[in-house]
Amino acid sequence: MIIDVGDEEISLALLEDKQLVELHKEKRNIKFNVGDIYLGKVKKIMPGLNAAFVDVGYEKDAFLHYFDLGPQFRTLHKYYNQAVQRKGKIVPVHKFTPEPDIDKDGKINQVLSAGQTVIVQITKEPISTKGPRLASEISIAGRNLVLIPFSNKVSVSTKIENSDEKNRLKTLVQSIKPQNYGVIVRTAAEGKKVAVLDAELRELVKKWESAFASIRRDIKTPRLFIGEMSRITTILRDLLNVSFNSIQVNDEALLNEIKRYISEIAPEKANIVKLYKGNLPIFDHFGVTKQIKALFGRTVSFWHGAYLIIEHTEALHVIDVNSGNRARTGTDQETNSLEVNLAATKEIARQIRLRDMGGIIVIDFIDMQSAENKQLLYEKMKEAMQNDRSKHNILPLTKFGIMQITRQRVRPEITVVTNEKCPACRGTGEIKSPLLLIDEIETSLTLVLEKIKTKKLILKVHPFIEAYLNKGLISTRMKWNLRYRICLKVIAIPSYHLLEYHFFDRYENEIDVT
């Protein structure tokens, strides 16, 4: 994991086998993180949508659907009211008498009214023109457990495949959890001892109940009620495992914060956090910048000349698989198509994670005739998507060779502009006439000679300009040498744009012409 702390944002790159697989960016003044819990105020009831718009402090009102209220909404609201009105200590949740569940097929205006204060949690960050998406069925995530107040259900992650371990964890959590709390056991809890889980459970309960203990001091709405951790620590909580061997960060304050957090959740991993002190920017040093430029464009190469074309629209994302030079190989078309398609699955899964695509994703694979090959491709795609933490659903190929994927989107998709403004025209589409460039260079040469009394100079230019200056028996360079009685050497630099040039002295020190 490579963390770049800038003035305005923090960027986090996750590398697997030195390949970039995830990129996260967080503005330093960010609000409305997924998981944040707010005290909001109902602004408008929409019976036709069976939903309400809630003010949580964002410029656009947030959206709360009836189905996202949670069955125990009345209990949560009653507990909030008692916390606000109480005289002495607040009643602990495990001693609180719950209200009956709301009707699962009920209407929003039977439960909410305009002006009502509600406790809500951000489930989707503001995306495009939409405000945040909310839920009132609150969940507080820890590393091993997720606490759900006013529920009594215990469930275990489906990613834990061992049935004996599943039963052990379920029985264990049922024995230690307080009344009126539900718990989801996360994948990271596999193999954990009761003392670890009990300590975390107590900490989550304390986090929830302590927020209500101090609620009377500040009952204004809207406001943040319980904040989720920063994006960085949230990712560490969800991702950190035995395969992690290095976390590099270029900011000492964040380094100390990460070390403190890792010491709590995985003390044995605290020493993998290192402070980067190199001269190059941290992303350049670890090759992240180059990968970002190569991977975020419209066209992405992935294997032996084959490439993907990725298009984004408001409604969906489209990925087109192209064989490129592979079409010229000697293998038959079906075999060639299968090879390219199978190789594409890994890059597509990587791109989906990297760009954090959400909603509907349509993939146009190269046509294949064999039903067996189509099934093989479907299985390979499911395998490639196994490491994706976001909820997703993959459908088999249609008869037209189209695969559809739906993937949960909880925050805006990552977009990186890989094209840069043309340094020659500054984005205007127009450049000064190359005919005048040679005169301009000669003018700059005279300024240099006035500024520095030297006879030996180096001029670095684009290869085309170098070829022009050195052409012929009596070249332009030779004429300048004779005219100004100097020894000028012209060197071609392929990375320069057409009209770029720089003067250097004999020791390769650049000479400022201005």
C-alpha positions as CSV (number, residue, x, y, z in Angstrom):
1,M,0.0,0.0,0.0
2,I,1.4,3.4,-1.1
3,I,-0.1,6.5,0.5
4,D,0.5,10.0,-0.9
5,V,-0.4,12.9,1.3
6,G,-0.9,16.1,-0.6
7,D,-2.1,19.5,0.4
8,E,-5.7,19.0,-0.8
9,E,-6.2,15.2,-0.9
10,I,-4.8,11.9,0.2
11,S,-4.3,9.2,-2.5
12,L,-3.9,5.6,-1.7
13,A,-2.7,2.9,-4.1
14,L,-3.0,-0.8,-3.5
15,L,-0.5,-2.9,-5.4
16,E,-0.6,-6.7,-5.8
17,D,2.6,-8.2,-7.2
18,K,3.6,-4.6,-8.1
19,Q,0.4,-4.2,-10.2
20,L,-2.0,-1.4,-9.3
21,V,-5.4,-2.9,-8.4
22,E,-7.1,-0.2,-6.4
23,L,-6.8,3.6,-6.2
24,H,-8.6,5.7,-3.6
25,K,-8.6,9.5,-3.3
26,E,-9.9,11.4,-0.4
27,K,-10.3,15.2,-0.2
28,R,-8.8,16.4,3.1
29,N,-12.0,18.4,3.8
30,I,-14.3,15.5,2.8
31,K,-17.8,15.0,4.3
32,F,-20.4,12.4,4.0
33,N,-18.3,9.2,4.1
34,V,-20.2,5.9,3.7
35,G,-20.8,4.7,7.3
36,D,-21.2,8.2,8.9
37,I,-24.3,8.4,11.1
38,Y,-26.2,11.7,11.1
39,L,-29.0,13.4,13.0
40,G,-31.1,14.6,10.0
41,K,-34.4,16.4,9.6
42,V,-37.1,15.2,7.3
43,K,-37.8,17.9,4.7
44,K,-40.3,16.3,2.4
45,I,-42.4,13.1,2.3
46,M,-42.9,11.6,-1.2
47,P,-45.8,9.1,-1.0
48,G,-45.5,8.3,-4.7
49,L,-41.9,7.1,-4.2
50,N,-42.6,5.7,-0.7
51,A,-39.6,7.7,0.4
52,A,-38.5,10.9,2.1
53,F,-35.9,13.6,1.5
54,V,-33.8,14.3,4.6
55,D,-31.6,17.3,5.3
56,V,-28.2,16.1,6.6
57,G,-26.3,19.2,5.8
58,Y,-25.5,18.5,2.1
59,E,-26.5,20.9,-0.6
60,K,-28.9,18.4,-2.0
61,D,-31.3,16.6,0.4
62,A,-30.5,13.0,1.0
63,F,-32.8,10.1,-0.1
64,L,-34.4,7.7,2.5
65,H,-36.6,4.9,1.1
66,Y,-39.2,3.1,3.3
67,F,-37.4,-0.2,2.8
68,D,-34.2,1.3,4.2
69,L,-35.9,2.4,7.5
70,G,-35.3,-1.0,9.1
71,P,-37.9,-3.1,10.9
72,Q,-36.9,-1.6,14.3
73,F,-37.2,2.1,13.2
74,R,-39.8,2.9,15.9
75,T,-37.6,1.5,18.6
76,L,-34.6,3.6,17.4
77,H,-36.8,6.7,17.3
78,K,-38.2,6.0,20.8
79,Y,-34.7,5.5,22.2
80,Y,-33.5,8.8,20.6
81,N,-36.5,10.7,22.2
82,Q,-35.8,9.2,25.6
83,A,-32.1,10.1,25.4
84,V,-33.0,13.7,24.6
85,Q,-35.7,14.0,27.3
86,R,-34.1,12.0,30.1
87,K,-33.1,13.6,33.4
88,G,-30.6,11.1,34.7
89,K,-28.5,8.3,33.1
90,I,-29.7,6.9,29.8
91,V,-31.2,3.4,29.8
92,P,-28.7,0.8,28.3
93,V,-29.9,-0.7,25.1
94,H,-29.9,-4.2,26.5
95,K,-32.5,-3.1,29.2
96,F,-34.6,-1.1,26.7
97,T,-38.1,-2.5,25.8
98,P,-38.3,-2.6,22.0
99,E,-41.3,-1.4,20.0
100,P,-43.1,-3.7,17.5
101,D,-41.5,-3.9,14.0
102,I,-42.9,-1.6,11.3
103,D,-45.0,-3.2,8.6
104,K,-42.7,-4.4,5.8
105,D,-45.3,-3.3,3.2
106,G,-46.2,-0.1,4.9
107,K,-46.2,3.5,3.7
108,I,-43.6,6.2,4.5
109,N,-46.2,8.7,5.8
110,Q,-47.3,6.2,8.4
111,V,-43.9,6.4,10.0
112,L,-42.3,9.7,9.2
113,S,-43.6,13.3,9.1
114,A,-42.0,16.6,7.8
115,G,-39.8,18.2,10.4
116,Q,-39.1,15.0,12.3
117,T,-35.6,14.3,13.5
118,V,-34.2,10.9,12.4
119,I,-31.0,9.0,13.0
120,V,-29.7,8.0,9.5
121,Q,-26.5,6.4,8.1
122,I,-24.9,7.2,4.8
123,T,-25.0,4.2,2.5
124,K,-24.0,6.0,-0.7
125,E,-21.9,9.1,-1.0
126,P,-23.3,12.0,-3.2
127,I,-22.8,10.9,-6.8
128,S,-23.2,13.3,-9.8
129,T,-26.3,15.4,-9.2
130,K,-27.7,13.1,-6.5
131,G,-27.5,13.7,-2.8
132,P,-26.4,11.0,-0.3
133,R,-28.5,7.7,0.0
134,L,-29.5,6.9,3.6
135,A,-30.7,4.1,5.8
136,S,-32.1,4.0,9.4
137,E,-31.1,0.4,10.0
138,I,-27.8,1.4,11.6
139,S,-24.6,-0.8,11.5
140,I,-21.3,0.0,13.2
141,A,-18.4,-1.9,11.6
142,G,-15.3,-3.2,13.4
143,R,-12.5,-5.3,12.1
144,N,-14.1,-8.7,13.0
145,L,-17.7,-7.8,13.8
146,V,-20.5,-5.5,12.6
147,L,-22.9,-4.3,15.4
148,I,-26.6,-3.7,14.5
149,P,-28.5,-2.0,17.4
150,F,-32.1,-3.1,18.1
151,S,-31.7,-6.4,16.3
152,N,-31.2,-9.8,17.8
153,K,-29.9,-11.7,14.7
154,V,-26.5,-13.2,14.5
155,S,-25.1,-14.0,11.0
156,V,-21.7,-15.2,9.7
157,S,-20.0,-14.1,6.5
158,T,-20.6,-16.5,3.6
159,K,-16.9,-16.2,2.7
160,I,-16.1,-18.4,5.7
161,E,-16.6,-21.8,4.1
162,N,-15.8,-24.2,7.0
163,S,-19.1,-25.1,8.5
164,D,-17.6,-26.1,11.9
165,E,-15.9,-22.6,12.1
166,K,-19.2,-20.9,11.1
167,N,-21.1,-22.8,13.9
168,R,-18.3,-22.0,16.4
169,L,-18.4,-18.3,15.6
170,K,-22.2,-18.1,15.7
171,T,-22.5,-19.9,19.0
172,L,-19.7,-17.8,20.5
173,V,-21.1,-14.5,19.5
174,Q,-24.6,-15.5,20.6
175,S,-23.2,-16.2,24.0
176,I,-21.4,-12.9,24.5
177,K,-23.6,-10.3,22.7
178,P,-26.0,-8.2,24.9
179,Q,-29.7,-8.2,24.4
180,N,-31.2,-6.0,21.7
181,Y,-28.0,-6.1,19.6
182,G,-27.5,-8.0,16.3
183,V,-24.1,-9.0,15.0
184,I,-22.6,-9.8,11.6
185,V,-19.4,-11.9,11.9
186,R,-17.0,-10.7,9.3
187,T,-14.5,-12.9,7.3
188,A,-11.6,-11.5,9.3
189,A,-13.0,-13.2,12.5
190,E,-12.2,-16.7,11.2
191,G,-10.0,-18.4,13.8
192,K,-10.2,-15.5,16.3
193,K,-10.5,-16.3,20.1
194,V,-13.4,-15.3,22.3
195,A,-11.4,-12.6,24.2
196,V,-10.6,-10.7,20.9
197,L,-14.2,-10.8,19.7
198,D,-15.6,-9.9,23.2
199,A,-13.3,-6.9,23.5
200,E,-14.3,-5.6,20.1
201,L,-18.0,-6.1,20.7
202,R,-17.7,-4.1,24.0
203,E,-15.9,-1.3,22.1
204,L,-18.6,-1.1,19.4
205,V,-21.4,-1.1,22.0
206,K,-19.6,1.6,24.0
207,K,-19.2,3.7,20.7
208,W,-23.0,3.5,20.1
209,E,-24.3,4.1,23.6
210,S,-21.7,6.9,24.5
211,A,-23.1,9.0,21.6
212,F,-26.5,9.0,23.2
213,A,-25.1,9.7,26.6
214,S,-24.0,13.1,25.4
215,I,-26.8,13.8,23.0
216,R,-28.6,16.4,25.2
217,R,-25.6,18.8,25.0
218,D,-26.2,19.2,21.2
219,I,-29.6,18.3,19.8
220,K,-29.4,20.7,16.8
221,T,-30.0,19.1,13.4
222,P,-28.6,18.4,10.9
223,R,-25.3,17.3,12.4
224,L,-22.8,14.4,12.4
225,F,-23.8,12.0,15.2
226,I,-21.2,9.2,14.9
227,G,-18.3,9.5,12.4
228,E,-16.9,6.6,10.5
229,M,-13.1,6.4,10.4
230,S,-11.1,8.1,7.6
231,R,-11.0,6.3,4.2
232,I,-7.5,5.3,4.9
233,T,-8.1,3.5,8.2
234,T,-11.4,2.1,6.9
235,I,-9.5,0.4,4.0
236,L,-6.9,-0.8,6.4
237,R,-9.6,-2.3,8.7
238,D,-11.2,-4.1,5.7
239,L,-8.1,-5.2,3.8
240,L,-5.2,-5.7,6.3
241,N,-4.2,-9.4,6.3
242,V,-1.2,-11.7,6.5
243,S,-0.4,-11.1,2.8
244,F,0.4,-7.4,3.5
245,N,4.1,-6.8,3.7
246,S,4.6,-3.1,3.2
247,I,2.8,0.2,3.8
248,Q,4.7,3.3,2.6
249,V,3.5,6.8,3.5
250,N,5.1,10.2,2.9
251,D,3.6,12.0,5.9
252,E,4.9,11.5,9.5
253,A,1.6,12.5,11.2
254,L,-0.4,10.0,9.1
255,L,2.3,7.4,9.6
256,N,1.9,7.7,13.4
257,E,-1.9,7.5,13.1
258,I,-1.7,4.4,11.0
259,K,0.8,2.8,13.3
260,R,-1.4,3.4,16.3
261,Y,-4.4,1.9,14.5
262,I,-2.6,-1.2,13.3
263,S,-1.1,-1.7,16.8
264,E,-4.7,-2.1,18.0
265,I,-6.1,-4.4,15.3
266,A,-2.9,-6.3,14.2
267,P,0.1,-5.6,16.5
268,E,2.3,-8.0,14.6
269,K,1.9,-5.8,11.4
270,A,2.9,-2.5,13.0
271,N,6.5,-2.7,11.7
272,I,5.5,-2.9,8.1
273,V,4.5,0.8,8.1
274,K,7.5,2.9,6.7
275,L,8.0,6.6,6.2
276,Y,9.1,7.4,2.6
277,K,11.9,10.0,2.5
278,G,13.0,9.8,-1.2
279,N,13.6,12.8,-3.5
280,L,11.1,11.7,-6.1
281,P,7.4,11.9,-5.5
282,I,6.3,8.7,-3.7
283,F,4.0,7.6,-6.6
284,D,6.8,8.1,-9.1
285,H,9.3,6.2,-7.0
286,F,7.0,3.1,-6.8
287,G,5.9,3.3,-10.5
288,V,2.3,4.2,-9.5
289,T,2.1,7.3,-11.7
290,K,3.1,5.5,-14.8
291,Q,0.5,2.8,-14.2
292,I,-2.2,5.3,-13.6
293,K,-1.5,7.0,-16.9
294,A,-1.5,3.7,-18.7
295,L,-4.6,2.2,-17.0
296,F,-7.1,5.1,-16.9
297,G,-7.3,5.9,-20.5
298,R,-10.1,5.0,-22.9
299,T,-7.9,2.2,-24.4
300,V,-6.1,-0.3,-22.2
301,S,-3.7,-2.9,-23.6
302,F,-3.5,-6.2,-21.7
303,W,-2.0,-9.1,-23.6
304,H,0.0,-9.6,-26.8
305,G,-1.5,-6.7,-28.7
306,A,-5.1,-7.3,-27.4
307,Y,-6.8,-4.3,-25.8
308,L,-10.0,-3.1,-24.1
309,I,-12.0,0.0,-25.0
310,I,-13.8,1.4,-21.9
311,E,-16.7,3.9,-22.3
312,H,-18.7,5.5,-19.4
313,T,-22.2,6.9,-19.6
314,E,-24.7,8.1,-17.0
315,A,-26.6,4.8,-17.3
316,L,-23.9,2.2,-17.6
317,H,-20.3,1.3,-18.4
318,V,-19.3,-0.5,-21.6
319,I,-16.2,-2.6,-22.1
320,D,-15.3,-3.8,-25.6
321,V,-12.7,-6.6,-25.9
322,N,-10.5,-6.4,-29.1
323,S,-8.0,-9.0,-30.3
324,G,-5.7,-6.5,-32.0
325,N,-2.6,-8.2,-33.4
326,R,-3.7,-11.6,-32.1
327,A,-6.1,-11.9,-35.1
328,R,-3.0,-12.4,-37.3
329,T,-1.8,-15.5,-35.4
330,G,-2.0,-18.9,-37.1
331,T,-4.5,-20.4,-34.6
332,D,-8.2,-20.9,-35.7
333,Q,-10.7,-18.2,-34.9
334,E,-12.5,-20.0,-32.0
335,T,-9.2,-20.8,-30.2
336,N,-7.9,-17.3,-30.7
337,S,-11.2,-15.7,-29.4
338,L,-11.2,-18.0,-26.3
339,E,-7.5,-17.1,-25.5
340,V,-8.1,-13.4,-25.8
341,N,-11.4,-13.5,-23.8
342,L,-9.9,-15.5,-21.0
343,A,-6.9,-13.2,-20.8
344,A,-9.3,-10.2,-20.8
345,T,-11.2,-11.4,-17.7
346,K,-8.3,-10.6,-15.3
347,E,-7.8,-7.1,-16.7
348,I,-11.5,-6.4,-16.7
349,A,-11.8,-7.4,-13.1
350,R,-8.8,-5.2,-12.3
351,Q,-10.2,-2.2,-14.2
352,I,-13.6,-2.6,-12.4
353,R,-11.9,-2.5,-9.0
354,L,-9.4,0.2,-10.0
355,R,-12.0,2.6,-11.4
356,D,-14.6,1.6,-8.8
357,M,-17.2,1.1,-11.5
358,G,-20.7,0.7,-10.2
359,G,-24.2,0.1,-11.5
360,I,-24.5,-1.9,-14.8
361,I,-21.4,-3.0,-16.6
362,V,-21.8,-4.5,-20.1
363,I,-18.9,-6.4,-21.6
364,D,-18.7,-7.2,-25.3
365,F,-16.5,-10.2,-25.6
366,I,-15.2,-11.5,-28.9
367,D,-17.8,-13.9,-30.4
368,M,-17.4,-17.6,-29.7
369,Q,-19.6,-20.5,-31.0
370,S,-18.9,-23.2,-28.5
371,A,-21.3,-23.3,-25.5
372,E,-18.5,-25.0,-23.6
373,N,-16.1,-22.1,-24.2
374,K,-18.8,-19.6,-23.2
375,Q,-19.3,-21.5,-19.9
376,L,-15.6,-21.6,-19.3
377,L,-15.4,-17.8,-19.8
378,Y,-18.2,-17.2,-17.4
379,E,-16.5,-19.3,-14.7
380,K,-13.2,-17.5,-15.3
381,M,-14.9,-14.1,-14.9
382,K,-16.4,-15.1,-11.6
383,E,-13.0,-16.4,-10.5
384,A,-11.3,-13.1,-11.5
385,M,-13.9,-11.1,-9.5
386,Q,-13.5,-13.0,-6.3
387,N,-11.2,-10.4,-4.7
388,D,-13.7,-7.6,-5.3
389,R,-15.1,-6.5,-1.9
390,S,-18.1,-4.7,-3.4
391,K,-21.3,-6.7,-3.9
392,H,-21.7,-7.8,-7.5
393,N,-23.7,-10.2,-9.7
394,I,-22.4,-11.7,-12.9
395,L,-24.7,-13.1,-15.6
396,P,-23.7,-15.7,-18.2
397,L,-23.0,-14.6,-21.8
398,T,-26.0,-14.0,-24.1
399,K,-26.1,-15.4,-27.6
400,F,-24.6,-12.2,-28.8
401,G,-21.5,-12.7,-26.6
402,I,-22.5,-10.0,-24.1
403,M,-21.9,-10.4,-20.4
404,Q,-23.7,-8.2,-17.8
405,I,-22.4,-7.4,-14.4
406,T,-24.1,-5.4,-11.7
407,R,-21.9,-3.9,-9.0
408,Q,-22.8,-2.0,-5.9
409,R,-21.8,1.7,-6.1
410,V,-21.5,3.5,-2.8
411,R,-19.2,6.4,-3.9
412,P,-18.4,8.3,-7.1
413,E,-16.4,6.4,-9.7
414,I,-12.7,7.2,-9.9
415,T,-11.8,9.1,-13.0
416,V,-8.3,10.2,-13.8
417,V,-7.6,12.5,-16.8
418,T,-4.6,10.9,-18.6
419,N,-4.5,13.4,-21.4
420,E,-2.5,16.5,-20.7
421,K,-2.8,20.0,-22.1
422,C,-0.5,20.5,-25.1
423,P,2.5,22.4,-24.0
424,A,3.0,23.9,-27.4
425,C,-0.5,25.4,-27.9
426,R,-1.6,25.6,-24.2
427,G,-4.9,24.0,-25.2
428,T,-5.8,26.5,-27.8
429,G,-5.2,24.2,-30.8
430,E,-2.8,26.8,-32.4
431,I,1.0,27.1,-32.3
432,K,3.3,29.8,-33.5
433,S,4.7,29.2,-37.0
434,P,7.7,26.9,-37.0
435,L,9.2,29.2,-39.6
436,L,9.7,31.8,-36.8
437,L,11.1,29.3,-34.3
438,I,14.7,29.4,-35.8
439,D,14.7,33.2,-35.5
440,E,13.4,32.9,-32.0
441,I,16.2,30.5,-31.0
442,E,18.8,32.7,-32.6
443,T,17.4,35.7,-30.6
444,S,17.7,33.6,-27.4
445,L,21.2,32.6,-28.3
446,T,22.3,36.3,-28.5
447,L,20.7,36.9,-25.1
448,V,22.6,34.0,-23.6
449,L,25.9,35.2,-25.0
450,E,25.2,38.7,-23.5
451,K,24.3,37.1,-20.2
452,I,27.2,34.6,-20.0
453,K,30.6,35.2,-21.5
454,T,31.3,31.7,-22.8
455,K,32.3,30.1,-26.1
456,K,30.9,26.6,-25.5
457,L,27.1,26.0,-25.5
458,I,24.7,23.1,-25.8
459,L,21.3,23.5,-27.3
460,K,18.7,20.8,-26.7
461,V,15.7,20.6,-29.1
462,H,13.1,18.3,-30.6
463,P,14.7,15.8,-33.1
464,F,13.0,17.5,-36.1
465,I,14.5,20.8,-35.1
466,E,17.9,19.2,-34.5
467,A,17.8,17.7,-38.0
468,Y,17.0,21.0,-39.5
469,L,19.7,22.9,-37.6
470,N,22.4,20.4,-38.5
471,K,21.5,19.7,-42.2
472,G,23.7,20.6,-45.1
473,L,27.4,21.3,-45.6
474,I,27.1,24.7,-44.1
475,S,24.2,24.2,-41.7
476,T,22.4,26.8,-39.6
477,R,24.3,25.6,-36.6
478,M,27.6,26.2,-38.5
479,K,26.5,29.6,-39.6
480,W,25.8,30.6,-35.9
481,N,29.2,29.3,-34.8
482,L,30.9,31.4,-37.4
483,R,28.7,34.5,-36.8
484,Y,29.1,34.5,-33.0
485,R,32.5,32.8,-32.8
486,I,31.3,30.1,-30.5
487,C,31.2,26.3,-30.4
488,L,27.5,25.3,-30.3
489,K,26.4,21.7,-30.0
490,V,22.8,20.8,-30.9
491,I,21.4,17.7,-29.2
492,A,18.0,16.0,-30.0
493,I,15.7,15.1,-27.1
494,P,12.8,12.9,-28.1
495,S,10.6,13.8,-25.1
496,Y,10.6,17.6,-26.0
497,H,7.6,18.9,-27.8
498,L,8.1,20.4,-31.3
499,L,8.7,24.0,-30.2
500,E,10.6,23.3,-27.0
501,Y,14.3,24.2,-26.6
502,H,16.7,24.9,-23.8
503,F,20.3,26.2,-23.6
504,F,23.0,24.6,-21.3
505,D,26.6,25.4,-20.5
506,R,29.4,23.0,-20.9
507,Y,28.7,21.5,-17.5
508,E,25.1,20.7,-18.4
509,N,23.7,23.5,-16.2
510,E,20.6,25.0,-17.8
511,I,20.8,28.7,-18.7
512,D,17.7,30.8,-18.0
513,V,17.0,32.9,-21.1
514,T,14.4,35.2,-19.5
